[in-house]
Amino acid sequence: MVFGRSTARALAVVALAASVSTAAEAGCLKGAVVGAIAGHFAHHHAVLGAIAGCAIGHHMAVEARKQTAGQAKQVQHAQTQHPQTQAH
């Protein structure tokens, strides 16, 4: 598989940013890689694909983090409302 210069640049940017610290940043990187590859095959628009993929991946990571936090909050609330009885 041969990549063009724009794909190589996009992948180089992703490789340089490989030290991610948050889920949203990781979502951006994953989306950028997928978007760059898809953009490459869609009329050689790898950079535009990477930008769009980053935005979508970031949004999805933030939403997933919110959902996880909401579920944890519901579990904590349920535990405080209905504490389990322990047999002595």
VENCOR-V486009 format. One record per residue. N is the residue number from 1. PHI is phi in degrees with one decimal (NA if undefined). PSI is psi in radians with two decimals (none if undefined). Layout:
N&PHI&PSI  N&PHI&PSI
//
This chain:
1&NA&2.21  2&-107.5&2.23  3&-103.4&2.58  4&-80.2&3.09  5&-63.3&-0.68  6&-66.2&-0.64  7&-67.3&-0.72  8&-62.4&-0.70  9&-64.8&-0.79  10&-61.4&-0.76  11&-67.4&-0.57  12&-66.3&-0.70  13&-63.1&-0.75  14&-64.0&-0.71  15&-64.9&-0.66  16&-67.8&-0.53  17&-95.4&0.42  18&-68.8&-0.28  19&-90.0&1.42  20&-91.9&2.63  21&-118.9&-0.37  22&-122.9&2.85  23&-64.8&-0.62  24&-64.8&-0.70  25&-66.9&-0.69  26&-64.4&-0.67  27&-63.0&-0.67  28&-62.9&-0.80  29&-65.5&-0.77  30&-62.2&-0.77  31&-64.3&-0.66  32&-64.9&-0.71  33&-64.3&-0.86  34&-62.8&-0.77  35&-64.0&-0.67  36&-64.9&-0.73  37&-67.6&-0.79  38&-62.9&-0.75  39&-63.8&-0.60  40&-61.2&-0.74  41&-81.2&-0.26  42&-99.9&1.28  43&64.7&0.60  44&59.6&0.82  45&-113.7&0.97  46&-65.1&-0.72  47&-67.4&-0.76  48&-63.0&-0.68  49&-63.8&-0.69  50&-65.6&-0.71  51&-65.1&-0.83  52&-64.7&-0.72  53&-63.1&-0.67  54&-62.3&-0.81  55&-62.4&-0.77  56&-68.1&-0.78  57&-62.3&-0.70  58&-62.3&-0.82  59&-61.3&-0.77  60&-64.7&-0.67  61&-66.6&-0.71  62&-64.7&-0.77  63&-63.1&-0.72  64&-64.2&-0.68  65&-65.5&-0.71  66&-63.4&-0.73  67&-65.0&-0.74  68&-63.8&-0.74  69&-65.2&-0.69  70&-64.6&-0.70  71&-66.0&-0.71  72&-64.4&-0.67  73&-65.9&-0.69  74&-64.5&-0.71  75&-64.9&-0.76  76&-63.5&-0.72  77&-65.2&-0.73  78&-64.9&-0.64  79&-69.4&-0.59  80&-77.4&-0.49  81&-78.7&-0.63  82&-130.4&1.33  83&-65.7&2.48  84&-75.2&2.39  85&-83.6&2.46  86&-111.7&2.36  87&-80.2&2.35  88&-107.2&none
//
